[in-house]
Amino acid sequence: MLNQPTTPEKTELIRLHAATCFSMTQFINGHHCPKLAHLIVHQLSHLVAHPDLEQVSASREMYLQLLEHWQKVTDFLLAQQNVREFPSSKYH
């Protein structure tokens, strides 16, 4: 196997990918917090914008799909949180 030198950009991409996977694992394991979901969206946004992904369209497309999904998750959790904080009053 050829050992290719790791550039700082590649190291950053690897670190960001690992951090995003860890955050998603925390969420899946029961930490259904809007702040964590927002962090995942933020991390995925950085992955999508990473210059090393310009040549790897399949990876970029995967991150875009994940980003869209996690944006929906975040919106849903924030909406749930708002309903709990501001219950609607019913008047008769």
N, C-alpha and C positions, 0 to 999 in steps of 0.2 A: 504494500500500500504506500502510495506517495504521501509524504508529509509536506503539506502546503503551509507556507508561513501564514500566520494569523495576523491580519491587520487590525488596527484599533477599531475600525468600522465593523469588521466582522465580529470581533469580540463584543462590541456593543449590541449587535444584532442577536448574538447568542444569549447574552445576559438578559436582554429585553424579552426574548422568546421564553426563556426559563422563568422569569418573573411573572410573565403573563400566564403561563401554564400553572404556576404555583397559585396565583390569585384565583384562577378559575377552579382549581381543585379545592381551595378553601370554600368558595361559594357553593360548589356542588356538595361538599361535605356538611352543609347546614348553615353556613354563615351568610344568610340571605339578606344582606345589608345593602341599602342603596349606595352607600359610600364605596363599598367594595365593588359593586357593579360599575360605578362611575370610574373607579380606578382601572378596571379592566378595559373600559371604553378608551380611557386615556392611553393606556399601554398599547392597545391595538391601533390607535390612531398613529402612534409613533412608529409602530411596525409597518403600517401601510405606507407611511411617508419615508421610510428608510431607503437611502440611495442604493444599497446593495440588492434591494428587491426589484429594481427596475429591469434587471435582466432575467428575473425569475417570475414570469407572469403567473404561473400556477400558484406559487406561494402568495403572491400579492393578492390574487383573486380569493384565495382561502381566507386571508386576513380581512379582506373587505367583507366577505360573507359573515365572518365572525363578528366584525365590528357592527354590522347592521343588526345582527341578532342581539348583541349585548346592549345596543342602544335601545332596542325594544324592551329588553329586560329591565334596564334602568328606568325607562319611562313608566313601565308598569309598577315597579316598586315605589317610585316617587308618587304616583297616583294613589296607590294603596296607603301610603304614609299620610298623604293629604286628607284622605277620607277618614282615617283614624283620628287625625289631629283636629279636623274641622267637620264633625258630624253635622249633617243637614238637619235643620229644625223642621218639624212638620207642624203646620198650622191647620186647624180645622175651622 
